[in-house]
Every structure is written in C-alpha cells, then in structure tokens.
Amino acid sequence: MFEISDDARELILSRLDAAMEGRPELRRGTARIGLRLNLLRGSAHLSLAFPRSNDRVISFMGRPLLIVDPGDFSSLERTRLTVKQGPNGDTLSMEPCSPEQAV
C-alpha cells in the first residue's frame, strides 16, 4: 500500500496551489489538474499535469492531488511519502512503511 502522511499531503496541496497561482485558465477548465510524481533513476520530482486515463490518481476532497503513472505505482508498494526538514525548507521524502504503519 502507498501512503501519504498528513504533512506530505499539506505540502503537496500548497505546492499545487503555488503552481496554479496566476493561471486562472487552469482553475476554470473542466479537467482537474494535479501534481505528477515523476520517478527517475532513484529520484523523484513533481510537475503540474492533467491525469491521463490510465494514471493512478490520489485525490483529496474530490480534487486530484497526486498523479502516478501505472508503471511507477507498483514500485511505490509499501512506501510512505513524508516531509523532511532541510536547510532549504521542507522536502518530500519516500520511506519504506513499517509493518505497524501499514495497518
């Protein structure tokens, strides 16, 4: 199971709002936009994207939050997205779920 901690969800929501700032055309459209989790060679980044029909979409309050390619979703099994504090601010971090977290 792939999990997103509450603090990671809040960070993703704030980054989504920041990415859409000054782009009213994205807010008015019928398709809902979210942040795509791009996994590449052991690293990850987020990008503003519209979900494709075969994507896995994690929603929050009816709003797309995180979009994951189906091929990447299986590699996230037993992973938890959390927030780490660093010298340049908060960053998202992927950690293995412990057995008690997966319950």
matplotlib code that plots the C-alpha trace (Angstrom):
import matplotlib.pyplot as plt

x = [0.0, 1.2, 0.6, 0.8, 1.4, -0.8, 2.2, 3.1, -0.5, -0.4, 2.9, 1.6, -1.5, 0.5, 2.8, -0.2, -1.8, 1.6, 1.9, -1.6, -1.0, -1.6, -3.0, -6.8, -7.3, -6.3, -8.8, -11.7, -11.3, -13.4, -10.4, -8.9, -5.1, -2.8, 0.9, 2.5, 5.1, 7.9, 10.2, 13.6, 16.7, 16.2, 15.0, 11.6, 10.1, 6.6, 5.3, 1.9, -0.1, -3.6, -4.3, -4.3, -7.0, -4.7, -3.0, -3.5, -4.9, -4.8, -7.5, -8.2, -11.6, -12.6, -9.6, -6.7, -3.7, -1.0, -0.9, 1.2, 2.0, 0.6, 4.1, 5.5, 2.7, 3.8, 7.3, 5.7, 4.2, 4.9, 6.2, 5.2, 5.5, 6.6, 8.2, 11.8, 13.0, 16.3, 18.4, 16.4, 13.0, 10.6, 11.0, 9.1, 10.7, 9.8, 10.3, 9.5, 6.4, 6.9, 4.5, 2.7, 2.2, 0.6, -2.2]
y = [0.0, 3.5, 6.1, 9.9, 11.4, 14.3, 16.7, 15.5, 16.0, 19.5, 20.2, 18.8, 20.9, 24.1, 23.3, 22.6, 25.9, 27.7, 26.1, 27.3, 30.8, 33.3, 30.7, 31.2, 29.2, 26.0, 26.7, 27.3, 24.1, 21.0, 18.7, 18.7, 19.3, 17.8, 17.2, 14.2, 12.2, 11.6, 8.8, 8.6, 6.7, 6.7, 10.3, 11.9, 15.3, 16.8, 18.5, 20.1, 17.8, 16.6, 13.0, 10.6, 7.9, 5.1, 7.1, 6.3, 9.5, 10.1, 12.7, 14.8, 16.3, 15.4, 17.2, 15.4, 15.7, 13.3, 11.6, 8.5, 6.6, 3.0, 1.6, 3.6, 2.9, -0.7, 0.4, 2.5, -0.5, -0.4, 3.2, 6.3, 9.8, 12.1, 15.5, 16.1, 19.4, 20.6, 23.7, 24.8, 24.2, 21.2, 18.5, 15.3, 12.0, 8.4, 5.9, 2.3, 1.6, -0.2, -3.1, -1.1, 1.9, -0.4, -1.5]
z = [0.0, -0.9, 1.9, 2.1, 5.5, 6.6, 6.5, 3.0, 1.8, 3.1, 1.4, -1.9, -1.7, -1.0, -4.0, -6.2, -5.2, -5.8, -9.3, -10.3, -9.0, -11.7, -14.1, -13.9, -17.2, -15.3, -12.5, -14.9, -17.0, -16.5, -16.3, -12.9, -12.7, -10.1, -9.5, -11.2, -9.3, -11.7, -10.7, -12.5, -11.5, -7.8, -7.6, -7.8, -8.6, -9.0, -12.1, -12.9, -15.1, -16.2, -15.3, -18.3, -18.5, -17.2, -14.4, -10.7, -9.2, -5.4, -4.6, -1.6, -1.0, -4.6, -6.0, -7.8, -5.6, -6.8, -10.2, -10.7, -13.9, -13.5, -14.2, -11.3, -8.9, -8.3, -7.3, -4.6, -2.8, 0.9, 0.6, 2.6, 1.4, 4.3, 4.8, 5.8, 7.0, 5.5, 5.2, 2.1, 3.6, 3.7, 1.0, 0.3, 1.2, 0.4, 3.1, 3.5, 5.5, 8.7, 9.4, 12.1, 9.6, 7.0, 9.4]

ax = plt.figure().add_subplot(projection="3d")
ax.plot(x, y, z, "-o")
ax.set_aspect("equal")
plt.show()
